[in-house]
Amino acid sequence: MELTILGNGYTSKYLSEKALEKGFLVTIISRNIKESNSQIKYVNFFDDNKVSKILQKECIISTIPPDKDGLDPVVARYGKSIALNKNKINYLSATSVYPNGTVYEDTEPNPNNHRGQIRLNAEKSWINANIETVLYRVTGIYGPSRNPIERYLNNNNKIIVKENYLPNRIHVEDLAEIIINFIISNHKDKIINISDQDLVSNLDAITYVSKKLDLPKPNIIEYNPNEVSEMAKSFYETSRIVKSNIIGHHFKYLYKYPDYKIALLELTKKIINK
């Protein structure tokens, strides 16, 4: 099967590697071409003729977020081509579209911040472009080179703590495996929540790692909305537990990294032993 990934960032790297393992022919469409894998075909996002043909006939995964004005750049430029596609259309969204509380795939979206509303608008634009679009609502992605230990080991051991706040996460390798396996399967679900189900605070996870490896203790900073960025505020002022009625039920999947503490410990060991 031919698979085209829109975007050439962190998540795309793992998606493309997993797709190649499964025997896909992989194309990456990006505004910033970095040909890092000889097995992958790279296409410039602004090559209208070539991109239009690809988006009409290949299985698609879009990892590209909405722009600062709230528009999805892929649908805005290539919506007519996407509408003609009869293959699987896959859009990576975010759980920011949900309200506070415990949420499942059938929970009605109701964003409580601007970021969430932008994401919801992007979802609608993809569905309007092609009714067969599958939405993956993804929690906070972490993995190699993208985790709190990176700065912690660079003498920044400040950990912001907010009462009753627990982040939802997914390891990038689990994320890639779930999406590629879901594309291969014959499941017809249109919305999938992707989260590891292991709710643990940053403080608890980093405290666990620091004790195991004899690292400096975390420097606890109480959350102050006046001292964090708007991006950080949108995370800390949202309290939701993301669950799935699909993964682990009729779509069987065994998480490679179900325990954030253990995963963070392994990531830390790799950094220290470089």
TAKAHU-V823802 format. One record per pair of residues at least 12 apart in sequence whose ideal C-beta (glycine too) atoms are under 8 Angstrom apart, sorted by the first residue. I is the first residue (numbers start at 1). J is the second residue. Records with the same first field share a line. If there is no record, write none. Layout:
# TAKAHU-V823802
I: J, J
This chain:
# TAKAHU-V823802
1: 23, 24, 25, 59
2: 24, 25, 27, 57, 58, 59
3: 19, 24, 25, 26, 27, 58, 59, 60, 61, 183
4: 26, 27, 28, 29, 54, 55, 58, 59, 60, 61
5: 19, 26, 27, 28, 29, 60, 61, 62, 63
6: 28, 29, 30, 45, 60, 61, 62, 63, 64, 74
7: 28, 29, 30, 62, 63, 64
8: 28, 30, 32, 33, 34, 42
9: 63
10: 141, 143, 145, 146, 172
11: 63, 92, 141, 172, 175, 176
12: 28, 63
13: 36
14: 143, 172, 173, 175, 176
15: 61, 63, 176, 179, 180
16: 28, 37, 40
17: 37, 176
18: 173, 176, 177, 180
19: 180
20: 37, 39, 40
22: 180, 184
24: 180
25: 41
26: 39, 40, 41
27: 40, 41, 42, 43, 54, 58
28: 40, 41, 42, 43
29: 42, 43, 44, 45, 51, 54
30: 42, 43, 44, 45
31: 44, 45, 46
45: 77
48: 77
51: 78, 81
52: 78, 80, 81
53: 81
55: 78, 81, 82, 85
56: 81, 82, 84, 85
57: 85, 87
58: 85, 87
59: 87, 88, 89, 90, 183
60: 82, 85, 87, 88, 89, 90
61: 90, 91, 92, 179, 183
62: 74, 90, 91, 92, 126
63: 92
65: 119, 122
66: 118, 119, 121, 122
70: 117, 118, 121, 122
71: 122, 125
72: 121, 122, 125, 126
75: 122, 125, 126, 128, 129
76: 125
79: 125, 129
82: 126, 129, 130
83: 129, 130
85: 130
88: 132, 134, 183
89: 126, 130, 132, 133, 134
90: 133, 134, 136, 179, 183
91: 122, 123, 126, 133, 134, 135, 136
92: 136, 138, 179
93: 119, 122, 123, 135, 136, 137, 138
94: 115, 116, 119, 137, 138, 139
95: 137, 138, 139, 168, 193, 195, 240, 242
96: 111, 113, 115, 116, 119, 234, 238
97: 109, 111, 116, 119, 120, 123, 137
98: 110, 111, 116, 137, 240, 242
99: 111, 112, 240
100: 112, 238, 239, 240
101: 239, 240, 241
102: 240, 241, 243
103: 193, 240, 241, 242, 243
104: 193, 243, 244, 245
105: 137, 189, 191, 192, 193, 244, 245, 246
106: 191, 245
109: 123
112: 237, 238
113: 234, 237, 238
114: 234
115: 231, 234
116: 234
123: 135
133: 190
134: 182, 189, 190, 191, 192
135: 190, 191, 192
136: 179, 192, 194
137: 191, 192, 193, 194, 242
138: 170, 175, 194, 195
139: 167, 168, 169, 170, 193, 194, 195, 196, 242
140: 167, 168, 169, 170, 235
141: 169, 170, 171, 172, 175
142: 169, 170, 171, 172, 260, 263, 264
143: 171, 172, 173, 267
144: 172, 267, 270
146: 172
147: 264, 267
148: 202, 205, 206, 264
149: 206, 209, 264, 267, 268, 271
150: 271
152: 206, 215, 218
153: 215, 268, 271, 272
157: 216, 217, 218, 219
158: 218, 219, 221
159: 202, 203, 206, 218, 219, 220, 221
160: 202, 221, 222, 223, 228, 232, 236
161: 201, 202, 203, 220, 221, 222, 223
162: 222, 223, 236
164: 239
165: 201, 223, 236, 239
166: 199, 200, 201, 239, 241
167: 199, 201, 202, 235
168: 195, 196, 199, 240, 241, 242
169: 195, 196, 198, 260
170: 194, 195, 196
171: 196, 255, 256, 257, 263
173: 256, 257
174: 194, 196, 255, 256, 257
175: 194
177: 253, 256
178: 192, 194, 247, 253
179: 194
181: 253
182: 251
185: 251
187: 246, 250, 251
189: 246, 251
192: 244, 246, 247, 251
193: 242, 243, 244, 246, 247
194: 244, 247
195: 242, 243, 244
196: 255, 257, 258, 260
197: 243, 244, 248, 255, 258
198: 258, 259, 260
199: 241
200: 260, 261
203: 218, 220
204: 261
205: 260, 261, 264
206: 218, 264
208: 261, 264, 265
209: 261, 264, 265, 268
212: 265
213: 265, 268, 269, 272
215: 268
223: 236
225: 237
